[in-house]
Amino acid sequence: MKQILKEYCENNTLARLEYIHCAIQELYLLNGLNVDKDMLFQALEYVEDLREPYLKERRMNNVAVFK
């Protein structure tokens, strides 16, 4: 499964951002490591800012399909 995800992410920017977002979110929620939660939260916000245009484009394409 990890190999399939890795191959998919290699050619897909949104998939990369989703992967990074998920990893940071897991660290933030678990906080099992000695990690600065403020720094992780800021990193999440940065990734969300970067992925927003891709999500908007996806939503626009989905709306166009249903018209």
Secondary structure, 3 states (H helix, E strand, C coil): CHHHHHHHHHCCHHHHHHHHHHHHHHHHHHCCCCCCHHHHHHHHHHHHHHHHHHHHHHHHHHHHHHC
